[in-house]
Amino acid sequence: MNIAFICTHNACRSQIAEALAHYYHPIGMHFYSAGSQPQRQINQDAVRLMKELYGIDMEKTQYSKTIAELPTIDVAIAMGCGVTCPFIGRDFDEDWGLEDPSGHDDETFKRIIASIDAHVQTLIQTYQKKNAK
């Protein structure tokens, strides 16, 4: 099962979601992130805080990429773009409606990372149960 986290710039929330999904490494699930206008690098505050909180170095395993670079996706999650989420060729399965922490203080970042973590864990549990049936 291929699951994609989509955000316009693929630099922060979607990258955090991808990193956390890989961190939990559920069997049979593959995770990706992408955007319609990817930035040249992952948000450096996100990189720093993910190292601090989880020991994950996103710059070693992830990079900003376009939606066209994704394989066929089974589940598409929008991060909550605040305007119009990019068109990915299909409807989104969920929109997590997350605030963009870019430019905010560490406490705001940590709150949003915790929210992403909870969403990722729920997503994994939901699809593991569906696949077990």
Helices and strands as residue ranges (DSSP letters): E 2-6, H 13-24, E 30-34, H 44-54, H 58-61, G 67-69, E 75-78, E 94-95, H 106-132
